[in-house]
Amino acid sequence: MQKRRRIVLLFGLGIVLPSLLLGYLAFRGIQNDRALVEKERLEDTRRAADRVTRAVDDAMTTAEETLAKTIAELSEKPSAELAPALEKVAAVNPLVEQFFYLQDFKEVRLPLAKLLYLADGRREAGSSPPPGLSNPAEIQAAERLEFQQKDYPGALGGYRQALKNANDPRLEGLILNAVARVQRKSGLIKEAVSTYENIVQEHGGIIIPGGMPLGPSAGLEICALTRELGDLAKSLQTSLGLYKSLFGREWTLERAEFDFFTQRAKTLIEEVLAGQPRGLDLAAFQSKLRTLEAEEAEQRNKTERMIAFEEGAAPALEAKLRGGTDEPNRPFSRLAFEVRNHSYLSSIMRPTVPAGGASNAAWGIIIDTERLRENSLRPALRDNFRPSETTWAVIGKDGAAVLSSENPPAGPVTLRTDFVSNTPDWTLEFHQPPPRLIRTFLLSRRGLYSFVFLLIAGILVFGLALTIRSVSHELELARMKSDFVSTVSHEFKSPLTSIRQLAEMLQSGRVPSEERRKQYYDVLLEQSERLALLTDNILSLAKIEEGRAEFAFETTDVSALLDSVVSSFRERVRHEGFDIELKVQGPIPPFAVDRNALSQAITNLIDNAIKYSADSRLVVVGASVEEQTLAIAVQDFGVGIKKEDIDRVFERFFRGGDELTRTVKGSGLGLTLVKEIVEAHRGRVQVESEPGKGSVFSIRLPLPQGKES
Ligand code: ADP
């Protein structure tokens, strides 16, 4: 079994070890390939990300350039033309949220901003009536009648008189307001309502000496009075109308005023609705109110955003303008900043320094980041990245995603990039799952890996088959050898035993008849011949195996040789009743053979023929010359050879598997030796056999050229 261990060791060293090595190398190769794939992919991502940031940059640049062009064109013209021109630019450029003007680097103006209201204290004076007009004598007299003497008819007359003499529309508005007030005090409610309506229509824009415009306060009065009159439908409609008109920017209100009026209007509406008056479509009013409230919230938001910019952007803008240029080729500086929780992305045009000295005014744009995101960033991301491979997210300054791919971002962040000039202050994050090992293997541009793995698989399968074959072969050989030892010892022992017994009997003189003695001598001869054959076979084969065999070729008369072998056999087996026929056809030319060896081969064949004859008692030995070949055939009519054994009978130690054959003693060496000897004569040995009918073993030896009979 040492052999088996050797085979396993060889298998390990010769096949498993190289396979493992190859496998490891291929695995490393795949890993390298994967790293390469990853690197290339990262570079692709980076290039695509650059295209995205450039697309955003381009969109901003376009907006900036249109502004620059407009301003350059209009700088010579009167400033009145600038606003409409800018409005046109803004209309065609969706990225422009607002234009702004920075005066003296300190004050921000938004010429196009449509604000719902102004910040408190920002309304410019000038629309209130001139102080000279505010209190003519007639009005003062009427006021005295109204407030001190409570003479309302008198006061009314006084105001009416003053109205006739008034020559300023602002004064007219104020007097009408007083008229309506007195009408109300004196119970002339309907009249008061129509006076207020007149004020709203004709004098709504007039500012009362406290600063309030007349229109909204007159509107509020109408609402209250119509409610007093019980005309709830009208009251509601007027309140809603007033509320709505407040978004119309009909009046320039400050925040506190806007709050006051909207609050009052809403309260009036809600109070009426709370009474659940019959005959009115309350739900319709209710829903109108909600719509208006939503609009108010939205507009307020925008207004607050613009007010915050107006009030708080100057320092950031100024710092940017004074802080030098980040990109010298751009006429615009970009900056993202925050004022009171509002974030702005803006572009400010650096003032071209006029010949005279420094200019401290600049134009700029507030970029609409939502549009920038939706119109430029999103399409650029969609066009440059395949959603199946790359997911992305745009992270805002607060760390929350402001935009992300359709498939939610998955896998580790492979690339993070900011925008040109750091604006807008978003970060792009790209996620890609790591490339799969199997995928890399299959898609590897070097088919080498598949080849290597196939090779390894091939080697392993081949090695396994080889090992199994050689192991089983070795096992079979081992079995045969052990069979050989036991049979050979038997082979030796039984003839020796019978020789000894017969010799003893002969020596003791106890053999009764001469005939019996003769018989004993025959048996003694046969047994010792058998021993001699066996010993010869073993020795010859051992010599051949070790390469020590030397064949002595001598020109020989083969017929004579056959005759002598057959004769000696006849002698030997005559007592068993065997008939050995020799049939030589035609003359056989003498040629060079090793006499001893050839005799031994033929002896073995005849010996087998006798051994496996069973009940048959005939063996035929034939010789003939056909086509330059000498054919010697030994035929018996015995047990024959099974089909599955026939190819193996010449193998070393092989013994037929048949029970019948097994009862016959043998070593499994005879035919091996025959084959070796015949092949040494450059001939061939063949067998034809049919179980139960007998076998024919034929030796064919090539005759030397020109010696044909
Ligand atoms: P053995 O000593 O067993 O005869 P051989 O090498 O001479 O060894 O023969 C090998 C085997 O071939 C035998 O065991 C037997 O099974 C088979 N065999 C050989 N000659 C004959 C024959 N003439 N008839 C039947 N079987 C034969």
Boltz pocket constraint, residues with backbone or C-beta under 6 A from the ligand:
constraints:
  - pocket:
      binder: B
      contacts: [[A, 604], [A, 605], [A, 608], [A, 609], [A, 612], [A, 636], [A, 638], [A, 639], [A, 640], [A, 641], [A, 649], [A, 650], [A, 651], [A, 654], [A, 655], [A, 656], [A, 657], [A, 661], [A, 664], [A, 665], [A, 666], [A, 667], [A, 668], [A, 669], [A, 670], [A, 671], [A, 672], [A, 694], [A, 695]]
      max_distance: 6.0
